């Protein structure tokens, strides 16, 4: 199972979705879908922009948990 840690990471960094939209140039709808976990896949370019803006790696946003 993949745990979505995006909302928690934003809270830790004291950022909100609007900050991420401004920092990355991503569409608000895309950021919202990731934030609430309502997605089936994420484009690598989107993930790259999130990691760059948050100064983190993919493991900070998504964590693999064995079933």
N, C-alpha and C positions, 0 to 999 in steps of 0.2 A: 504494500500500500504506500502511496505517496502522500505525505503530510504537507499541506500548504501552510507555510509559515509567513506569508507575505504580510498579512494584517498585523501579526505579532511583531514582525520586523519594523514595520512603519511605526508602531507604538513605541518600540524601544528607541527609535531614532527621532521620536517626536515629530513625525511627518504625517500629513494626511494625503488622500488621493490627489487632491488638487496640486499639492507640491510635486508629486511624481509626474503628473501630466505636464507641468511646467518644465521640470528638469529633463524629461525624456522626449517630449514632443509626441508622445503616444496619445491616441484618442481616449477621451474620458471613459467611453464605453468599455474599451479593452481593459483599462486599469480597474474599473469597477468589477468586471467579470472575474478577473484574477483575484481581486480583493475578497469577493464573496464566495469564490470557489466554483463558479458556474461556467466551466469551460471543459472542453474535451481535449484540446491540444493548445500549445503555445508556440508561436513562431520563434525560431532561434534569434532573430533580430530583435524581437520584443524582449526576450530574456536577456540578451546582451545589453540592451539599453537599461533595463532594470538593475542589472548587476553593476553597470558603470555608475549609474546615478546613486545607488545605495552603497557603493564601494564595498561590495560583497561578492561572494561566488554563489553558484547555483544551489549549493548545499545549505546556504543560509535562507534561501527562499523556499526551496522544496527539500524535504528530507525523506529518504527511503526508510520505511519501516517494514521489516519482514512480516509476512502474514502468519 
